[in-house]
């Protein structure tokens, strides 16, 4: 007999678990399967940006996650060295810690950048989503699926018992990572290619004396002294300063199996540290493939794919898991609304429309960021001979030396686009999507002069992310972000003094039982006070206007004012037509 669940999710990684979390918040029960026996057993991705943290804040997890994340202080730098104990070639302020950028980061979001190893994050999301009704079956593998009239029948194998069984659901989510069998089964083309194999070693080693004075999540080692090993490696902080994931790749990129024994790994680790008196405990080593790929579509019928299943790229800019979380946030409310009967299935078609451009942009950016690394490698040299010549030139009091120092300085500065890239983190937008509505007289903002990579495009034009500003609840202490008022699985309408007809309209629309439109006024003696006078600068409508925000914090629609709307009836009709 077939078991019935509304949604089956393949994959309990950041994408799948976050989808289960937000579906659970909207009362949709999910079955989640994972071929592995548990959540991530290695730290994997770790830089979580503010947009991703907003997804977790919406689910009420931010405070708990802060207790396991490393502090902003510990993420301050990305350093470039010959070895940890040896010569430093320079360091960059990283992840919002550049003094001149701190204000922009702080203004952009109520959340902070967080260093949160995946092995700490995943169990928390799994636990919270389980509390909301998600059922997890680890050690269960997706075999195939077939779409039937009213759903999808998926064949699953329990890897321990070898039992093969079927589950019927209304929808299937493929969040099964970079080698997605779900996406493959749909026959969706993936553009791009596999790049190279990465070899990571998870260790315990107290490196306080080499890092604490230049604290940072990423410490690049450009050490050319070991044949067989790539000169490029990295000490990635897991816990300050005694737990690390060390990237130490093979020098050959021909795809041949790379299986160094523990002695060889240990020897190379000591070379990269530059001090063989440090005690090293090797916890595990693992290989993974770095890709440059984007799927052509995120959906086919009742099967929807998200996360690394659809976009795969080098870890430069740390965009991978972050984008997985945003994918899940985008999908969860749409799927819940369709399942509750509040929206038609056509809403799901906006998943590809909205998320593919984001996937394309982050894959492009991560690969462009790799170019900046290659430029550094070319200058500093990745063979012993080239390195000797490069450092001799770097220290020489000659015109060649001055040229080299300037070339090196500019190449280092170019990596700022990786480690201080507030724009690419925040500027996801869905302009032109069919899941947003634009009034005929509404004009999109002109962001031609905005540096897309560095600066945030702040607008309430439909398709942009709701701007974050701090407000004060009248009569209460403390402050609340506009993002805290929006989200939580419902639409939110903001208006100001004189916008009473919109408030009534929102109530009327909510009564129709097709999802809630939560309404708020912002202004003097309103629900919330624009105490810092920031909302007035960004709201983009008059005081009697309205800004309607989707459950995923994106602006669905806005209306300049109540002029020509004709009272509560007119406002209700307008809002109904938009919804
Ligand atoms: P993810 O790969 O995390 O999860 C896939 C899920 O699907 C798992 O639960 C898996 O068990 C399940 N699954 C797969 N096939 C299945 C099947 N047939 N049946 C059932 N379940 C199935 N990124 C970064 O930015 N910095 C880094 O240092 C690293 N390091 C790193 C190391 C390793 C070893 C890996 C594999 C990946 C990284 N990454 C990384 C990438 C980062 O981890 C990645 O972007 C996210 O984990 C992707 O999240 P998803 O949820 O999409 O897939």
Boltz pocket constraint, residues with backbone or C-beta under 6 A from the ligand:
constraints:
  - pocket:
      binder: B
      contacts: [[A, 10], [A, 11], [A, 12], [A, 13], [A, 14], [A, 15], [A, 16], [A, 33], [A, 34], [A, 35], [A, 36], [A, 38], [A, 42], [A, 43], [A, 44], [A, 45], [A, 46], [A, 118], [A, 140], [A, 141], [A, 142], [A, 143], [A, 175], [A, 176], [A, 177], [A, 178], [A, 179], [A, 180], [A, 181], [A, 286], [A, 287], [A, 288], [A, 306], [A, 307], [A, 308], [A, 309], [A, 314], [A, 315], [A, 318], [A, 319], [A, 320], [A, 321], [A, 324]]
      max_distance: 6.0
